Amino acid sequence: MRILLVEDTADVAEAIVSHLTRIGHTVEWESQGLAASRRLGEAFDLLILDVMLPQLDGFALLEQLRTRGQHTPVLMLTACGEIEERVRALDLGADDYLVKPFDFRELEARIRVLLRRSGGESTNLLHCANLCIDRKSRSATLDGQPIDLTRREVTLLEIIAARPGRIFNKDELMDRLFTVDDTPNANTVEQYVARLRKKLAGAAFEIRTLRGLGYQLVLQAPAEALR
């Protein structure tokens, strides 16, 4: 999903961005607290905040976020394992806490838990009609048969399948699928949707285009699905 990483140590940040991008997330990186503060109003699925930052630290950013009434999941990173620091972060509204150095497998697992929790789900499996998406393996099956999808196709399908009936406009999908460096446009989103439709032949749902509005995943009625 779309993640904002706030980390001032360049090599650590670059490693996190590279790893999370490779497994299908869209990650944007800020290295300073003030710059990150200006972006707190944007739609992110998760914030990863380092505690020690220039200008504004992670605690201040977390407090700003929660004071605004925003419930975006927050994972705090720190080089300090002191219990007082962990308690302070949790009391301010952090959802989880990870001490450096950490194993990327643990980072992945904690991110999956937070994204599941925010979606009201208890497992890594997302079911939608006869589709099943495994968030851990970044794979999908239709009627139990694997579908050959690219990383971004899985991410796009996950976004719309998690909210059947909701309309997603192209700008929102571009924000959640790409970074500024990817230089996407509306045609890019159309191309991805077209590819998904071809690969999802036989699905008990359709991805509709609503002119001027965006895209919507619509479940078929039971009788219609059996035809």
Secondary structure as GFF3:
##gff-version 3
##sequence-region A 1 227
A	DSSP	beta_strand	2	6	.	.	.	ID=ss1
A	DSSP	alpha_helix	10	22	.	.	.	ID=ss2
A	DSSP	beta_strand	26	30	.	.	.	ID=ss3
A	DSSP	alpha_helix	33	37	.	.	.	ID=ss4
A	DSSP	beta_strand	46	50	.	.	.	ID=ss5
A	DSSP	alpha_helix	58	67	.	.	.	ID=ss6
A	DSSP	beta_strand	74	78	.	.	.	ID=ss7
A	DSSP	alpha_helix	83	92	.	.	.	ID=ss8
A	DSSP	beta_strand	96	99	.	.	.	ID=ss9
A	DSSP	alpha_helix	104	118	.	.	.	ID=ss10
A	DSSP	beta_strand	125	128	.	.	.	ID=ss11
A	DSSP	beta_strand	131	134	.	.	.	ID=ss12
A	DSSP	beta_strand	139	142	.	.	.	ID=ss13
A	DSSP	beta_strand	145	146	.	.	.	ID=ss14
A	DSSP	alpha_helix	151	161	.	.	.	ID=ss15
A	DSSP	beta_strand	167	168	.	.	.	ID=ss16
A	DSSP	alpha_helix	170	177	.	.	.	ID=ss17
A	DSSP	three_ten_helix	180	182	.	.	.	ID=ss18
A	DSSP	alpha_helix	186	199	.	.	.	ID=ss19
A	DSSP	beta_strand	205	210	.	.	.	ID=ss20
A	DSSP	beta_strand	214	219	.	.	.	ID=ss21
A	DSSP	alpha_helix	222	225	.	.	.	ID=ss22
###
